[in-house]
Amino acid sequence: MAVLGIITCQILEREFAHLLANDPEISMIGIIGDEYSQEFSKTLELKTTIRPKSLASAAEHAPTSSDGLEVIVRVIKVGLHSVIPDLRNGVRQAAIAMEPYVDTILLGYGLCGNALKDYEELLPASVVPVILPMDGDHPVDDCIGLTIGGRENYYEEQCRVAGTMFITSGFSRHWKTLLHEGRTAERYGIKMMKRLMASYQRSLLLPTAVATEHELASGSQEFSEIYGLRTEVRPGTLDILEKAWNSAKQVVRRIDSSGK
């Protein structure tokens, strides 16, 4: 029995639900239930025949004798990246709490302003491997770099229009929390946010298998109207996340087959 842990931000909740729902190797999914995992749980239940188990913590997971892959998921509050130490500490504490009960941890994050630049050091070297989505030979920059297909594509669009807000599935659902609530709102407020956004010109929709162009446009319409942005579209991709998922599965299989 192999157990793979996932720690991700709410921004990628639908992307991970899509991966898990479409992987026939999975025999059990446990979700650490709290207010931040609700959308992930709801999406997953609509997509898979496996009934997810709600867990108070990873310690509640009871391993089975199944040959399939068992998965434990922790969804962390969106927006922690606005204060780098908060993001790093939040991910680290989640990893420490999860590692005794899993064989490998996949992080649903990028470097996120270099908060996770030394992600392999989140846990002592003696415990389970920690994996971050990779953009070639380096970790992906953030959730935008992941969804747009890597740093080269990211840079291309920033050069095309420097004032670009990238609209992913997660941003289209959580932009109010990111920009108008919590620490960002306390620090700036809507008037200051409009000043900070004055040089922005467009919202660039990045549709993928988990969010159509129409869904992204609908979810971000109010945002674009508030900040006076035109809307453009560029196809997004789940390739980087899928590669990370497959890499994590390979690592956990090796560990399981070695009997560790």
Secondary structure, DSSP 4 states (H G I P E B T S, - for coil): -EEEEEEEEGGGHHHHHHHHHT-TTEEEEEEE-STTSHHHHHHHHHH-SS-PEEESSGGG----S-SSEEEEEEEE-TTGGGSHHHHHHHHHHHHHHHGGG-SEEEEE---TTTTTTTGGGSS-TTS--EE--EETTEE--SHHHHHHTSHHHHHHHHHH-SSEEEE-HHHHHHHHHHHHSHHHHHHTHHHHHHHHTTT--EEEE--BTTB-HHHHHHHHHHHHHHHT-EEEE-----HHHHHHHHHHHHHHHHHHHHT-
